[in-house]
């Protein structure tokens, strides 16, 4: 039996609300508001939380201009992982909606939501997942009822590395698109640290090295070299996971999945291995409420009591039972 789910996303800089109708397999609404820190300043959790508190009413207003509140059958929210103050804004909003509408509440793992909306959008069945975003960098695959992590960053995620490099270079937030634009004009491949340790990766030393190089090299070449090394590392560990699991699909999800050069590298790797490559559509690559709604619909059979609902800043993808 289908259900219409309202999803609330609030883990980092984005407050999103989306509605998914599982009976028709359609996303009915997907609205968001993104916090942008002042130039030269990173994301401060309290600033993000204040932004989300101020914007949640307007975002929900746009959603309810498309979907009547009475149509909602369940409310889902991002339980984690994420920034504590920001997660609590989303929980408070979802708990209030659940109570006022008299609908069940469902807590969703943010990383699982990226995977499930990707599978919904691309029709991938059982892929090796490369999850790349501002807060996460992991190679994941489903095994024995859970999404298992085959490799991940040992320090900072790739999305955060792109944002910090951009800030160090005086570029505006978000940094990923700016780095990609400059990299497309780069011509010189500078030799940089390449840190792959088994199935895990490290980006902090590479980031520091490139920040120093920017004083003597062209920015286009620094950005080009940074992307080439970072993405080659990701392609290598993803290929190793494909070989280990024997799966025939690779799917890229998360905000950095929107990078065209990364997608090109992964597609080439998959072609050489005879695997199918898919990437989540741009609309669902970054954080959004629709992905929480899609996953909430899968989990709706096991709601939680609003008074027992909580958040978990360190809620790992492999801690969620995949019972659907």
Order of alpha helices (4+ residues) and beta strands (2+ residues): beta-beta-beta-alpha-beta-alpha-beta-alpha-beta-beta-beta-alpha-alpha-beta-beta-alpha-alpha-beta-alpha-beta-alpha-alpha
